[in-house]
């Protein structure tokens, strides 16, 4: 008899160990059981309580049956098969009971967004860190109504996990995914604990939509991103970071300033690396500024930088040679530290040690070709049969070499215009060359005024140069006879002499 009692006690202890082991296994199977949530989404609290009471009753019946069968087995009143069947029945009812409890947990398990922080890495990459938290732990007020079930509602089950949480970032307006990876998987989150998902921003944004997918649920929240305040930096970026501009012109850079700070400091703007011959100014719409301040809730500002190039190149400003310079945003303390220092020759690595916002820009000065045509006289009078010979000066009044200067004439019908030279291969800035022009009217040309247009064409850096035509006006008069002119002159002398003689005679009377 004692032998059977020891055997029965051993069987009960063994069954208890199996039950505890099954509880642990069931808690790990939480993810599978959570799918029941979608099937029972409409189950309210009253229904869950009724189901729990029924499962509890079935469990108690099976437990009582096992206790009775244990005594009968000890007394050899039933077979070992019947005893084993009773144990399995209790285990089955316990599993069904625990599944319902796990369903209860799943309906109370949800993930909230604790934080969404936008930050910038050392190499300028913008990223967003999303912090999530599971919120079942600590919800004892709701769970307290199920105290009667706590004998199978183990701590392992109450401290379970939410499995396979998928996170993605998308644009609020067009819902395009703007985070990389496109979908971030968190394998599991312990109840009451936090987990994070880190994304690279494929498109810069101040607010976005965070999408969560877990336990058959989909949740979307429009989030205004919090700036990382670990460093006090104003980041600068420019889409037009490299520009070409002609000498004696203006280059304009559009700037975007973004605050990675919660400070309300006043920040100073500074340009480092431009030659003294080049001046600049910062503009906020139309106002010139040298300092900026971000108001509460505003983290982004749009500014522009105007750079004024001189009209001539020199040793520091050379045509087609890029000029690299930095824009800095400095706190008042940082500005005071470098106010008396010459930073014109500072490298990017040296400026990085200032821990301030900076952007590297590039400016390529371009020369501009300009033709200047001069002539001492553009009006001539000739008689029929004569020609006009004159000289014009072609000068490069620009800042870039002129190539293939072609000089041509638009003459009246029948007129001939000879130009030497009519093609100048190259002409450096501030240089000039004389061009001889001979205009020959036809022999039978009539009298009157005519015009000859002198045209020039040239290239500078493979770009066509604007030119101005010069117009030569020629007055053609009829040729007179020399004999007729002499006779007319003699007649005039005779008339004048007669008048003088007649006047003398009258005065003697």
C-alpha positions in Angstrom: 0.0 0.0 0.0 2.8 2.4 0.8 4.4 1.6 -2.5 1.3 2.7 -4.4 1.0 5.9 -2.3 4.6 6.8 -3.1 4.0 6.0 -6.8 0.9 8.2 -6.8 2.7 11.1 -5.1 5.5 10.8 -7.6 2.9 10.9 -10.4 1.2 14.0 -9.0 4.6 15.8 -8.6 5.6 14.8 -12.1 2.3 16.1 -13.5 2.8 19.4 -11.6 6.3 19.8 -13.1 4.8 19.1 -16.6 2.1 21.7 -16.0 4.6 24.4 -15.0 6.7 23.5 -18.0 3.7 23.8 -20.2 2.9 27.2 -18.7 6.3 28.4 -19.8 5.9 27.0 -23.3 2.5 28.6 -23.5 3.8 32.0 -22.6 6.4 31.6 -25.4 3.5 30.7 -27.7 1.9 34.1 -27.0 2.5 35.3 -30.6 0.5 32.4 -32.0 -2.3 32.8 -29.5 -2.5 36.5 -30.2 -3.9 35.8 -33.6 -7.1 34.9 -31.8 -7.6 38.6 -31.2 -8.6 39.3 -34.7 -11.2 36.6 -34.6 -12.6 37.9 -31.3 -12.2 41.6 -31.9 -15.9 42.1 -31.1 -15.7 40.2 -27.8 -16.5 42.5 -24.9 -15.5 42.2 -21.3 -18.7 40.5 -20.2 -18.3 37.8 -22.8 -14.7 37.2 -21.8 -15.8 36.8 -18.2 -18.4 34.3 -19.1 -16.0 32.3 -21.2 -13.5 32.4 -18.3 -16.1 31.1 -15.9 -17.0 28.2 -18.2 -13.3 27.4 -18.8 -12.7 27.6 -15.0 -15.6 25.2 -14.4 -14.3 22.7 -16.9 -10.8 23.0 -15.3 -12.2 22.5 -11.8 -14.2 19.4 -12.9 -11.1 17.9 -14.5 -9.0 18.7 -11.5 -11.5 17.1 -9.1 -11.7 14.1 -11.4 -7.9 13.7 -11.3 -7.9 13.9 -7.5 -10.6 11.2 -7.3 -8.9 9.0 -9.8 -5.6 9.4 -7.9 -7.2 7.9 -4.8 -8.8 5.2 -6.8 -5.5 4.4 -8.5 -3.8 4.2 -5.2 -6.4 1.7 -4.1 -6.0 -0.2 -7.3 -9.6 0.5 -8.1 -8.8 1.8 -11.7 -6.2 1.0 -14.2 -3.1 3.0 -15.1 -4.7 3.8 -18.5 -7.7 5.4 -16.8 -5.5 7.3 -14.5 -3.4 8.6 -17.4 -6.5 9.6 -19.3 -7.7 11.6 -16.3 -4.3 13.5 -16.1 -4.4 14.2 -19.8 -8.0 15.5 -19.5 -6.9 18.0 -16.8 -3.9 19.1 -18.9 -6.2 19.7 -21.9 -8.7 21.7 -19.8 -5.8 23.7 -18.3 -4.4 24.5 -21.7 -7.9 25.7 -22.9 -8.2 27.8 -19.8 -4.7 29.4 -20.3 -5.4 30.1 -24.0 -8.4 32.1 -23.0 -6.3 34.0 -20.5 -3.6 34.6 -23.1 -6.4 36.0 -25.3 -7.3 38.3 -22.6 -3.7 39.5 -22.3 -3.4 40.0 -26.1 -6.5 42.3 -26.0 -4.9 44.4 -23.4 -1.4 44.4 -25.0 -0.7 47.4 -27.2 2.3 49.4 -28.2 2.6 53.2 -27.8 5.1 55.6 -29.3 7.1 57.1 -26.5 9.4 59.3 -28.5 10.3 60.3 -32.1 13.6 62.1 -32.2 15.3 63.5 -35.3 19.1 63.8 -35.2 22.1 64.2 -37.4 25.2 62.0 -37.6 28.8 63.3 -37.8 28.8 62.9 -41.6 25.6 65.0 -42.0 23.1 62.1 -42.4 19.7 62.8 -41.0 18.1 60.0 -39.0 15.0 59.4 -36.9 14.9 57.2 -33.8 11.4 55.9 -32.8 11.1 54.6 -29.2 8.2 52.2 -28.6 6.8 50.8 -25.3 4.5 47.9 -24.5 1.9 49.0 -21.9 0.4 45.9 -20.3 2.6 45.8 -17.2 1.2 47.8 -14.4 -2.4 47.5 -15.6 -3.2 45.7 -12.4 -6.5 47.5 -12.0 -7.9 45.7 -15.0 -6.3 42.4 -14.2 -7.4 42.4 -10.5 -10.9 41.4 -11.5 -9.4 38.0 -12.6 -7.7 37.2 -9.3 -9.7 34.0 -9.0 -7.9 32.7 -12.0 -4.4 33.6 -10.8 -3.6 30.0 -9.9 -3.1 29.3 -13.6 -2.4 33.0 -14.5 1.3 32.7 -13.8 3.8 35.6 -13.6 5.4 34.3 -16.8 2.1 34.8 -18.6 1.6 38.3 -17.1 5.1 39.3 -18.1 4.9 38.1 -21.7 6.0 39.7 -24.9 4.6 41.4 -27.9 6.1 39.8 -31.0 6.9 41.0 -34.5 6.3 44.7 -34.3 6.8 46.3 -37.8 7.5 50.0 -38.0 7.7 52.3 -41.0 7.9 56.0 -41.7 5.9 57.8 -44.4 5.1 61.2 -45.7 2.0 62.8 -44.2 0.8 64.2 -47.5 1.3 61.5 -50.1 2.0 58.5 -47.7 5.3 57.7 -49.5 7.7 55.8 -47.4 10.6 58.1 -46.5 12.5 56.0 -44.0 15.3 53.4 -44.7 14.8 50.6 -44.1 11.3 50.8 -45.5 10.0 48.6 -42.8 11.8 47.9 -39.5 11.1 44.7 -37.6 11.3 44.5 -33.8 11.3 40.8 -33.0 9.7 41.2 -29.6 9.0 43.8 -26.8 8.8 42.7 -23.2 5.6 43.9 -21.5 6.4 47.2 -19.9 9.7 47.5 -21.7 11.0 49.8 -24.5 12.4 49.1 -27.9 13.7 51.4 -30.6 13.7 51.6 -34.4 16.3 53.7 -36.1 15.8 55.0 -39.7 17.7 57.1 -42.2 15.5 59.9 -43.6 15.3 59.6 -47.4 13.5 62.9 -47.5 14.0 65.6 -45.0 10.8 66.3 -42.9 9.8 68.0 -39.7 6.7 65.8 -39.3 5.7 62.4 -40.6 3.5 59.4 -40.2 4.7 56.5 -38.0 2.9 53.2 -38.9 2.9 50.2 -36.5 1.8 46.7 -37.4 1.5 44.0 -34.8 -0.9 41.4 -33.4 -3.0 41.8 -36.5 -3.4 45.5 -35.7 -2.4 48.5 -37.8 -1.9 51.9 -36.2 -0.8 55.2 -37.8 0.2 58.3 -35.9 1.1 61.7 -37.4 4.2 62.8 -35.4 5.9 66.1 -35.1 9.6 65.2 -34.7 11.5 66.3 -31.7 14.9 67.7 -32.4 17.9 66.0 -30.7 19.1 68.5 -28.1 22.3 66.6 -27.2 24.3 69.2 -29.2 23.5 72.8 -29.8 23.9 73.1 -33.5 22.1 74.9 -36.4 22.6 72.8 -39.5 23.0 74.5 -42.9 22.3 73.0 -46.3 22.1 74.4 -49.8 20.8 72.9 -52.9 22.9 75.3 -55.0 26.1 74.5 -53.2 28.2 74.9 -56.4 27.6 77.8 -58.8 29.2 79.5 -61.8 28.9 83.3 -62.1 30.4 85.9 -64.4 32.7 88.6 -63.1 30.8 91.7 -62.1 27.7 89.7 -61.4 25.9 88.2 -58.4 25.7 84.6 -57.3 22.7 83.7 -55.0 22.7 80.6 -52.8 19.4 79.4 -51.2 20.1 78.2 -47.6 18.0 76.0 -45.3 18.8 76.3 -41.6 17.5 73.7 -39.2 17.8 73.8 -35.5 19.0 70.7 -33.6 18.7 72.2 -30.2 16.1 73.3 -27.7 18.0 76.5 -26.9 16.7 79.9 -27.7 20.2 81.3 -28.4 20.9 84.0 -30.9 23.1 82.6 -33.7 25.6 84.5 -35.8 26.2 83.9 -39.5 29.7 84.0 -40.9 31.4 83.3 -44.2 35.0 81.9 -44.1 37.3 81.5 -47.1 36.2 84.2 -49.6 38.8 86.7 -50.8 38.4 90.3 -49.6 37.5 91.5 -53.1 34.3 89.5 -53.0 31.6 90.9 -50.8 28.4 89.1 -49.5 25.2 89.6 -47.6 22.6 87.3 -45.9 19.0 88.0 -46.7 15.8 86.9 -44.9 13.4 87.6 -47.7 14.4 91.2 -48.4 16.0 92.2 -45.1 19.8 92.0 -44.6 20.7 90.0 -41.5 23.8 88.8 -39.7 22.1 87.0 -36.7 19.1 84.7 -36.4 16.9 83.4 -33.7 14.4 80.6 -33.7 11.0 81.1 -32.0 9.2 78.5 -30.1 8.0 75.7 -32.3 10.0 76.8 -35.4 13.0 74.7 -36.2 13.6 75.6 -39.9 14.4 78.9 -41.6 15.0 79.8 -45.3 17.7 82.4 -46.0 19.7 83.4 -49.1 23.3 84.4 -49.5 24.3 86.9 -52.1 27.9 86.9 -53.3 29.1 89.9 -55.3 32.0 89.3 -57.7 34.4 92.1 -58.8 34.6 93.2 -62.4 38.2 91.9 -62.9 40.2 88.8 -62.0 43.5 88.9 -60.1 45.8 86.5 -58.3 43.2 85.4 -55.8 40.2 85.3 -58.2 41.1 83.4 -61.3 38.7 82.6 -64.1 37.5 79.0 -64.1 39.3 78.2 -60.8 36.8 77.2 -58.1 36.7 79.1 -54.9 35.7 77.0 -51.9 34.3 78.7 -48.7 32.3 77.8 -45.6 29.2 79.3 -44.0 29.1 79.0 -40.2 26.4 79.4 -37.7 27.9 80.2 -34.3 26.5 80.7 -30.8 27.5 83.9 -29.1 30.1 82.1 -27.1 31.6 80.4 -30.1 31.7 83.7 -32.0 33.5 85.4 -29.2 36.2 82.7 -29.2 37.0 83.2 -32.9 36.1 86.9 -33.3 39.8 88.0 -33.3 41.1 85.0 -35.3 41.9 84.8 -39.0 40.0 81.7 -40.3 40.5 82.4 -44.0 43.0 79.6 -44.4 41.2 77.1 -42.1 40.5 73.6 -43.4 37.3 71.7 -43.0 38.8 69.6 -40.3 39.9 72.7 -38.4 36.4 74.2 -38.6 34.8 70.9 -37.5 36.5 71.4 -34.2 34.3 74.4 -33.5 31.3 72.1 -33.2 29.1 74.5 -35.1 26.8 74.3 -38.1 28.7 74.7 -41.4 28.2 74.1 -45.1 30.9 74.0 -47.8 30.1 76.0 -50.9 31.8 76.5 -54.2 31.9 79.5 -56.6 33.5 79.3 -60.1 34.2 82.8 -61.5 33.5 83.0 -65.2 34.8 85.7 -67.6 32.5 87.4 -70.0 33.4 88.3 -73.5 32.5 91.7 -74.8 33.4 93.3 -78.2 33.8 97.0 -78.5 34.1 98.5 -82.0 35.3 102.1 -82.3 35.7 104.4 -85.3 36.8 108.0 -85.5 34.2 108.9 -88.2 31.1 107.1 -89.3 29.9 109.7 -91.7 31.6 110.3 -95.1 30.8 112.5 -98.2 32.1 111.4 -101.6 31.3 112.2 -105.3 30.3 109.6 -107.8 33.2 107.4 -108.7 35.0 107.8 -105.4 35.4 105.2 -102.6 35.6 105.3 -98.8 38.6 104.0 -96.9 38.6 104.0 -93.1 39.9 102.1 -90.0 38.0 100.7 -87.1 39.3 99.3 -83.8 38.1 96.1 -82.4 38.7 95.8 -78.7 38.0 93.0 -76.1 36.3 94.9 -73.4 35.4 91.8 -71.5 37.1 89.5 -69.0 37.6 86.4 -71.2 39.5 85.8 -74.4 37.5 86.2 -77.6 37.8 83.5 -80.2 37.0 83.6 -84.0 36.0 87.2 -84.3 34.4 87.5 -87.7 33.8 90.9 -89.2 31.4 91.3 -92.1 29.5 94.1 -93.9 25.9 94.5 -95.0 26.2 96.7 -98.1 23.7 98.3 -100.5 23.0 96.4 -103.8 26.0 96.7 -106.1 28.4 98.1 -103.4 31.6 96.2 -102.5 33.1 96.3 -99.0 36.6 94.9 -98.4 37.7 94.1 -94.8 41.2 93.3 -93.7 41.5 91.2 -91.6 37.9 89.9 -91.7 38.7 87.1 -89.1 40.6 87.5 -85.8 41.5 84.1 -84.3 41.9 85.2 -80.7 41.9 88.5 -78.8 42.8 88.6 -75.1 41.0 90.9 -72.6 42.0 94.6 -72.8 43.7 94.0 -76.2 42.7 95.6 -79.5 43.4 95.3 -83.2 42.9 97.7 -86.1 40.8 96.6 -89.1 40.9 98.4 -92.5 37.7 98.8 -94.4 37.3 99.9 -98.0 33.9 100.7 -99.4 33.5 101.0 -103.2 30.2 102.2 -104.7 29.3 101.2 -108.2 30.5 103.5 -111.1 26.9 104.4 -112.1 25.6 104.8 -108.6 23.2 107.7 -108.2 23.6 110.5 -105.8 22.1 110.3 -102.3 22.7 108.8 -98.8 23.6 105.2 -98.3 24.4 103.0 -95.3 26.8 100.2 -94.7 26.4 98.1 -91.6 29.5 96.5 -90.0 28.7 93.3 -88.1 30.9 91.3 -85.7 30.5 87.8 -84.3 32.6 86.1 -81.7 32.7 83.3 -79.2 33.9 83.3 -75.6 34.2 80.0 -73.7 32.1 78.5 -76.5 29.3 81.0 -75.8 28.2 83.5 -78.4 29.1 87.1 -77.5 26.5 89.8 -77.8 27.7 92.5 -80.2 26.5 95.9 -81.5 26.4 96.7 -85.2 28.1 99.9 -86.4 26.5 101.9 -89.3 28.6 103.9 -91.7 26.6 106.7 -93.5 27.9 107.8 -96.9 26.6 110.8 -98.8 27.2 110.5 -102.6 27.2 113.8 -104.6 27.3 114.4 -108.3 30.7 115.2 -110.0 30.9 118.8 -111.5 32.9 120.0 -114.7 36.2 122.0 -114.1 35.7 124.2 -117.2 32.2 125.2 -116.2 33.5 125.9 -112.7 36.3 128.2 -114.1 33.9 130.1 -116.4 31.4 130.5 -113.5 34.2 131.8 -111.3 35.4 134.3 -114.0 31.8 135.5 -114.5 31.5 136.1 -110.8 34.8 138.0 -110.7 33.6 140.2 -113.7 30.3 141.0 -112.0 32.0 141.9 -108.8 34.6 144.1 -110.7 31.8 145.9 -112.6 30.0 146.7 -109.5 33.1 148.1 -107.9 33.8 150.3 -111.0 30.3 151.5 -111.1 30.5 152.4 -107.5 33.7 154.4 -108.0 32.2 156.4 -110.9 29.2 157.3 -108.8 31.3 158.5 -105.9 33.3 161.0 -108.2 30.2 162.9 -109.4 
